[in-house]
Amino acid sequence: MIDPVSQTLFAYWNRLRGDRLAPKRFEIEPSAIAAFLPDTFILERIDARTIRFRLAGTRISEAFGVDFRGVNLFDLFEPGDRSTLQREMTLITAEGAVGVFQIGAESATGYSVAFEFLVLPLTHTGSSIERFLGSCTPLERPCWLGDVPLTRRKLVSHSVVWPDGRPTSEDLVALSHRQTPFLPTIREARIVKSDRRQFRVYDGGLHRRQED
């Protein structure tokens, strides 16, 4: 995470989480993140191929020229990126991981800017992950942003973070009765330190991708 909004939102989510897999949706207090609400969103998982926006901040909608409420996240991307994103969201759902994505967005007239897209898992009525809190923030803010719709989107890089380290096989067996099954892959880890805590980060997919 390199954007201050992402870092602050992650720290807030992690405090609420404590020693649990994820905090509950109703624990999120808009007043606690009021300064960042225009850059945040809530996603609802319907199934492995449908994760739709329930809420999207005004700065997100203005940047892309779209009201994202009700839109399936995966429909915003071309088939190759869509498949990668579906795989990563399945992993986030199954293991309570945190997703950090970089998205390149471009207008029909050639204007472009990169966004950091953060996904934080939430539980809802039960103990399984059915909601996601997140932020979508530009890594720079050109003067035209918000006036020129960004209609093309491409997944540039993607990483997954386990705040307490990746769950062991025993942990996953214990979670299997309430989490979506997944297929494990062996990935090379790198160490990231943030706010006096240390995380193991695994690049998404079976090949190493560009790192932030």
N, C-alpha and C positions, 0 to 999 in steps of 0.2 A: 504494500500500500504506500503510495507516494503522495496522495492528495490529502490535505488536512481534514476535509470533510469525511473522507473514508476512515482516517485514523481516529477521529473523534467519535464517529458512529460505532466503529468497532469497539472502542474502549467502553462506551456506554452499554452496548450489547453484552460485552464480556462481564461487566460488573453485575448486570441483571442475571446473567447465566449462573454465576457462582460455580458450583461443582456439577451442574446438570449438563445434559447434552445440549440444551438450548432453553432460552427463556420462553415464557408463554406470550402469545399475542397480546393479551389484555394487560400485560405488565408494561408495555411500551407506552410512555407518557409523552404525548406530543409537546407538552410544555417544556420537557427536559431537553428536547432537540429542536426547539422552535426556530433557532437561527438557521437550521439546515433543512427545514421542511420543504422548501421549494426544490431541493435537490434530492429528495428521498422518495421512495415508493414502497408499496406493499404488494407482494405477489401471492396468488393462491394456486396451489397445485391441485389440478383436477385429475390428471393421470400423467404417465411418463411423457406424453407428447403434447400435453396442454398445461401450461402454467401461465395464467392470465394476470394482468394488472388489475388490482382492486382500487388502488390509489396511485397517483403519480403527481409529483410536485410541479408547480407552475413553470419553473425554469427548465425542467426536462421537456415538458410539452411545448414550450416556446422554442427551444433549441431545435427540436425535430419537426415542428409544425404539425403535431398530431396530439390529440387527446388519447392517451394510452389506456384509459380505463376500459376494461373488458377485452383488451387486445391480448392475444396469445404471444408471449415473449418470443417463441420460436418462429413465428410468422414474420418477424422483423428481419430475418437473415436468409441468405441463400442456402441451398441444400447442404453443402459441405460444412459451413459454419453451424447450421442448424443441428446437424448430427453431433458435432463436437459439443455444442452447448447442451444438448439433451443428455449426453453421456456425463458431462460434468455436473449437471443439476441432479441427475440420478445419484451420483456419488455424494453430493452435498446432502441430499435427502436421506440417504441410507446411513451415513456416518456422522451427521451433524457437523460437517466441515464448513468452512467459509470459502466462498468463491471470490477471486479477484481477477477481473477481466479488463483488458484494454480493447476498446472499440474505436475503429476509425470510421468517421462519418463524413459524408461528402454531399454537397448540393448538386443539383442538376447543372449548375453553371461552373462547377469546379472548385468552389470553396470547400475547405476541409479542416477538420479539427479532431483531435483524439480525446476520448473520454475514458475515465476509470469507472468501472461498473462493479460495485461491491454487492455481494449477496450473503445475507446472514440468516441462518435457519431459525424458525420459530415453531413451537408447538401451538396447537389451538385447543379444541375441545377435549382431545385425548392426549396421549403421550407421544404420538407420531408427528413427524414434521410435515405440516400441511400449509404453512405460510412462510414468507420470507420478507425480512426487512432489508432495504438496500438503498444505495445512493448511486447516482449517475452524474459525474462532475467532469467538466472539461479541464484538461490539463493546461490549457491556456484559454483566455477569454478575448478573442478578437472583437473589434468594435461592431462587426456585423452580426455576431452571434445573437440569435433570437429574432432577427429580421429576415434571415435567409434560411428557409427550411432545409434540413439535412435529410435527404430522402434515401440515401444509400448508406448501408451499414456493413462493416466487415469486422470479423473477430481477428484482432491482431495478435494477442497473446492471452494466455489463461493459466492461472495457478490455483491450487487448492491448499488451504491452511487448516491444520487441526490444532486448535488452541492448546490442547493438553497432549499433543502427540497423537499419531494415528492409532486408532483402537487396535488392540490385539485380537487374535482370532477368538479368544475366550470372551472378550468384551462384545464382539459382534454376535456371537451365539446368544449371549444374554439379551441383546437388542433385537434379535431376529423375529421375535414374536410380535414386535410392534413397528418394525421398520421395513421399507421396501427392499427386497433382495437385490443383490448386485453381483457382478462378476469382478473379482479382485484382479489387479494388475500389479506387476512389480515395477516400481518407479525409483529413479534416482532422486535422493533428497538433497535439499540444500538448507542451511540454517539461516533463519532470519530473526533478528533481535528487535523488539519493539516494546517501549514502555517497561523496561527492565524485565521483560519476559522473553523466553526463547521458544521459537516455533520451528517445526520441521515442515518444509514446503515441498510439495511434489508437483511438478509440471503436469498439466493434464495431457491425456492421450498416451499413445505408446511411443511417441517420439518426442525428443526435447524441442520445445518451442522457444521463441524469443522471450527473454526474461525482461521484466520491467527494469 
